[in-house]
Amino acid sequence: MINATKYKQILNNLKGKTIAIVYIFENEDAPGFQHYWVWKSDIITGWMLAIQELGCVPFILDVRTFSQKAIHRTLPTIDYVINLNCGSVKLSAMSLIPSMCSFLGIPCIPCDAASIVTSENKYISNLLATALALNVPKSLPVTCENGIYRPLNLGSSIGVRRGCVEVNTDEGVYQEFIPGYDITIPIVYNPMLQGLDILPPILYLPKSLNPNWIYGENEKNNDDSFSTIPILNVELSLKKELLSFARIFPINSFGRIDARIKTCDTELSNEIEHVCLRRKDFYFIEINSMPTIEPEDSFELAYTTARNDPQNCFFNCIQTYLEVFPSKRINSFILSSSMIALAKAKY
């Protein structure tokens, strides 16, 4: 653990670093670059502004250009890479940029190739969660009606289906459906504690209060059907287990765990924000080592909640950070924390 003075010194030392943003080019047609989702301008802009706010130098290029320049040794000196090569249909293609960074000795934000190919594969992450004794929905044969199918490698809830499905189970997991609430837990490196910690979990509460509701692909495009609620109290044993789980992959800078909170009630509660998140009700769904950071998403809401809550473990860290970099932008804080985290790692 470090004090505020030391933290401020570390933050000031970040200034002047060159940070590359490597993104998927929308018209890229290489087989390995097929993707189910293309980066929007506000996401890239968020990272560009974060680089500027930290007093660093941006270098923006697409995946192919970065790879070619790396091979031909024509890249300028780069201190960090922000990897936006995400949303690929082929999981192995998502590890291209961090693999190249490892070869070049450049820290890659948010994670390395090993983290991607393990955490983004739902079958592997479910096995590891089970090994750590986290609650995991039991596997079902596809003939069972009370199940939910999730593709192994696709994100953004694409391809998720409820009920009996005709699918190749080698391409996804079919599990017991857990009635209750969808919840997502942002995990971020805390520089003052010098380790991973969790921001307030964000729970999705449907206006219908139907325990069978899920935060699916259609729901993500229709935010009028639900509200987002920060959960302030998390059982200590659950928090410790989730952080231990995240470190296995390893997640060093930031990531996210998605889960279901089980309920036996026929109607969800509007007072859920006052309830402590308990281990026995928590059912692991997936872990994301490359979560998207965009305006008004779960990370921003969790960050804002922690920034205004003196009881939160991130409060002192955020307040000290704001004394050096007054911007309240979530990308800037996460970028600074990631740079500090990865500077400690060995490449």
Backbone hydrogen bonds, N-H to C=O, Kabsch-Sander energy under -0.5 kcal/mol:
donor,donor_aa,acceptor,acceptor_aa,energy
2,I,192,M,-2.3
7,Y,3,N,-2.1
8,K,4,A,-2.5
9,Q,5,T,-1.8
10,I,6,K,-2.2
11,L,7,Y,-2.5
12,N,8,K,-2.4
13,N,9,Q,-1.4
14,L,11,L,-1.5
15,K,12,N,-1.0
16,G,55,G,-2.4
17,K,14,L,-1.5
19,I,17,K,-0.6
19,I,57,V,-3.1
20,A,80,Y,-2.6
21,I,59,F,-2.2
22,V,20,A,-0.6
22,V,82,I,-2.5
23,Y,21,I,-0.6
23,Y,61,L,-1.5
24,I,84,L,-0.7
28,E,25,F,-2.1
33,F,30,A,-1.9
34,Q,31,P,-1.1
36,Y,87,G,-3.2
37,W,87,G,-0.8
43,I,40,K,-0.9
44,I,40,K,-1.6
45,T,41,S,-2.7
46,G,42,D,-1.6
47,W,43,I,-1.4
48,M,44,I,-2.2
49,L,45,T,-2.8
50,A,46,G,-1.6
51,I,47,W,-2.2
52,Q,48,M,-2.0
53,E,49,L,-2.7
54,L,50,A,-1.6
55,G,52,Q,-1.6
56,C,51,I,-2.6
57,V,17,K,-3.2
59,F,19,I,-1.8
61,L,21,I,-2.3
63,V,23,Y,-1.8
66,F,62,D,-2.6
67,S,63,V,-2.6
68,Q,64,R,-2.8
69,K,65,T,-2.7
70,A,66,F,-2.4
71,I,67,S,-2.4
72,H,68,Q,-2.3
73,R,70,A,-0.7
74,T,69,K,-2.6
75,L,69,K,-0.7
79,D,18,T,-2.3
80,Y,18,T,-1.6
81,V,107,P,-2.0
82,I,20,A,-3.6
83,N,81,V,-0.7
83,N,109,I,-3.2
84,L,22,V,-3.0
84,L,82,I,-0.8
86,C,84,L,-2.0
89,V,34,Q,-2.4
90,K,34,Q,-0.6
91,L,89,V,-0.6
93,A,90,K,-0.8
94,M,90,K,-0.7
94,M,91,L,-1.1
95,S,92,S,-1.1
96,L,93,A,-1.5
99,S,95,S,-1.9
100,M,96,L,-2.3
101,C,97,I,-2.7
102,S,98,P,-2.3
103,F,99,S,-1.9
104,L,100,M,-2.0
105,G,101,C,-1.5
106,I,101,C,-2.6
109,I,81,V,-3.8
116,I,112,D,-1.5
117,V,113,A,-2.3
118,T,114,A,-1.1
119,S,115,S,-2.4
120,E,116,I,-2.1
121,N,118,T,-0.5
122,K,120,E,-0.8
122,K,152,L,-1.8
125,S,121,N,-2.5
126,N,122,K,-2.0
127,L,123,Y,-1.8
128,L,124,I,-2.3
129,A,125,S,-2.2
130,T,126,N,-2.3
131,A,127,L,-2.2
132,L,128,L,-1.4
133,A,130,T,-1.8
134,L,129,A,-2.4
140,L,174,Y,-2.6
144,C,141,P,-2.3
147,G,145,E,-1.5
148,I,175,Q,-2.4
149,Y,161,R,-3.3
150,R,173,V,-2.5
152,L,171,E,-2.6
158,I,155,G,-2.0
160,V,157,S,-1.4
161,R,149,Y,-1.9
163,G,147,G,-2.6
165,V,142,V,-0.8
167,V,165,V,-0.9
169,T,167,V,-0.8
171,E,168,N,-2.5
172,G,169,T,-0.8
173,V,150,R,-2.6
175,Q,148,I,-2.3
175,Q,173,V,-0.5
176,E,138,K,-2.8
177,F,146,N,-1.6
180,G,211,P,-2.8
181,Y,261,I,-2.0
182,D,204,Y,-0.7
183,I,259,A,-2.3
184,T,202,I,-2.4
185,I,257,I,-3.0
187,I,255,G,-2.8
188,V,197,D,-2.5
189,Y,253,S,-2.4
190,N,195,G,-3.0
194,Q,190,N,-1.6
195,G,190,N,-1.4
197,D,188,V,-2.0
199,L,186,P,-2.3
202,I,184,T,-3.0
203,L,201,P,-0.6
203,L,229,I,-3.0
204,Y,182,D,-2.6
205,L,203,L,-0.6
205,L,227,S,-3.0
207,K,225,S,-2.4
209,L,206,P,-1.3
213,W,210,N,-1.9
216,G,214,I,-1.9
217,E,157,S,-0.7
220,K,216,G,-2.0
221,N,217,E,-0.7
221,N,218,N,-0.7
222,N,219,E,-1.3
225,S,222,N,-1.6
226,F,223,D,-0.6
227,S,205,L,-2.3
229,I,203,L,-2.8
231,I,201,P,-2.8
232,L,230,P,-0.6
232,L,273,E,-0.7
234,V,232,L,-0.5
235,E,277,L,-3.0
239,K,235,E,-2.3
240,K,236,L,-2.4
241,E,237,S,-1.8
242,L,238,L,-2.5
243,L,239,K,-2.1
244,S,240,K,-2.2
245,F,241,E,-2.4
246,A,242,L,-2.3
247,R,243,L,-1.8
248,I,244,S,-0.7
248,I,245,F,-0.9
249,F,245,F,-0.6
249,F,246,A,-0.8
251,I,246,A,-1.9
252,N,250,P,-0.6
253,S,110,P,-0.7
255,G,187,I,-2.4
256,R,288,N,-1.8
257,I,185,I,-2.0
258,D,286,E,-3.0
259,A,183,I,-2.6
260,R,283,Y,-2.4
261,I,181,Y,-2.7
262,K,260,R,-0.7
262,K,281,D,-2.8
263,T,179,P,-1.9
268,L,209,L,-2.5
272,I,269,S,-0.8
274,H,271,E,-1.7
275,V,272,I,-1.8
277,L,233,N,-3.0
278,R,276,C,-0.7
281,D,278,R,-0.8
282,F,278,R,-0.6
282,F,279,R,-1.1
283,Y,260,R,-2.4
284,F,135,N,-3.1
285,I,258,D,-2.4
286,E,258,D,-1.6
287,I,119,S,-0.6
288,N,256,R,-3.5
289,S,287,I,-0.6
294,E,292,T,-0.6
297,D,294,E,-1.4
301,L,297,D,-2.2
302,A,298,S,-2.4
303,Y,299,F,-2.6
304,T,300,E,-2.6
305,T,301,L,-2.2
306,A,302,A,-2.4
307,R,303,Y,-2.4
308,N,304,T,-1.1
309,D,306,A,-1.1
312,N,309,D,-2.2
315,F,312,N,-1.4
318,I,314,F,-2.9
319,Q,315,F,-2.6
320,T,316,N,-2.2
321,Y,317,C,-2.4
322,L,318,I,-2.5
323,E,319,Q,-0.8
323,E,320,T,-0.6
324,V,320,T,-0.8
324,V,321,Y,-1.2
325,F,321,Y,-3.0
333,F,329,R,-1.5
334,I,330,I,-2.5
335,L,331,N,-2.7
336,S,332,S,-2.4
337,S,333,F,-2.5
338,S,334,I,-2.5
339,M,335,L,-2.5
340,I,336,S,-2.0
341,A,337,S,-2.5
342,L,338,S,-2.8
343,A,339,M,-1.5
344,K,340,I,-0.7
344,K,341,A,-0.9
345,A,341,A,-0.6
